[in-house]
């Protein structure tokens, strides 16, 4: 199947700092990538849909100025958590779908963020 | 928008028994229904999916059934093994790069 990578896998930062998470589709082109957040023992909650070359679409309740998304190429989307606070600590996972096989989404390995 | 309900939230079975997880969806336009398995601290892995033009799909010990009229779909795991223990998520969407809407997950424990 298609491979999606994420970097970093784990990050610890101080309150008030910004953290950038990268999501890459390694062996396919993804016009659309999705960013999810997962709190412990909970389901995946969609944060935003990232479209290559255009602005991301954010879900209700997700602050676009706090969670900056850039999808500059067909293989890379980035999520920047700005001015992180402890409540932003979570597991962030991206997914991507292949052009021509639009239903199946492949997930990255996730990034565990801990804000102190 | 789409809403996906999943039951049960936890399920314990003896090794070798079958496990069934059920989901319902609200949007009759949804036409793609994947199931993901997530082990602790890892990414969700697609284990099987079904599209609305079929009613059942099987892959070795795993099968999924879909009832479009009732808007529900189910995951069936036969001859369960300890390595099947994980959290399983159902999801639904309208095909075409639309976001998946996930159920809340089922924590399956297979007891040896």
Interface residues (C-beta under 8 A of the other chain):
Chain A: X1 X31 X32 X34 X42 X43 X44 X46 X49 X93 X95 X97 X102 X103 X104 X105 X106 X107 X108 X109 X110 X112
Chain B: X32 X34 X36 X41 X42 X43 X44 X45 X46 X49 X51 X89 X93 X95 X96 X97 X99 X100 X101 X102 X103 X104 X105
